[in-house]
C-alpha cells in the first residue's frame, strides 16, 4: 500500500480534497485530529507537556487548556517547535497502528497541516499539495473560523510559503475556484492506483 501525504496551507482546502478521496474508498488519517486527541488523552504525552510547559497546561479536572498553550507557542517559534517535537512521535505511532486496521487498498492518505514543516513526510511515498492563492485562503478562513484578517495572516506567516511547499510536492491539486477539483482528484486517483500496482509487481 502506498503511503500518501496531503498537505497545504491553512484555507487551501485539504479537508475538502480528503473527503473526495474518502468518497472514492480511500482511508484518510487526520494527523491534526490525532494530535489533539493525544494531547488530551495520552498519559505519557500529557506528562511531557506538563514537564515542559508547566502544570497550568491542564486544568484541575485534567482537561487540556488550549488557550494557555496557544499563548505560549503563538509568538515563540522555539516553543512551537518544542511542542511539535513532543507531539509528533505519538501521532506517528497512532498512524502506524491505524494502518494495521484499515481496509486493503492501493494507497492510503495521511492529512497534516504541517506535514512538511514537521519533517514527518519522510516516511511517505507520495506528497500531494493542495494549492490556493493567499487571498482566497484568507477569505475562506475568515468565513469558516470567524477570525480577523490579521489573525489569518499571522497563521500563514508561521507556515512555510506555498512556493517552498511546492518544491516537496509529488503532485499539486489546484483549489483556486477556477479549475474543477473533482477531475484533478480522479486523475490523481488513477495515477496512484497505477503506481501502487507497479510497485507491487516490481
Beta strands, then each sheet from edge to edge (+ up, - down):
strand 1: 2-7
strand 2: 28-30
strand 3: 107-111
strand 4: 126-131
strand 5: 171-174
sheet 1: 2+ 3+ 1+ 4+ 5+
end
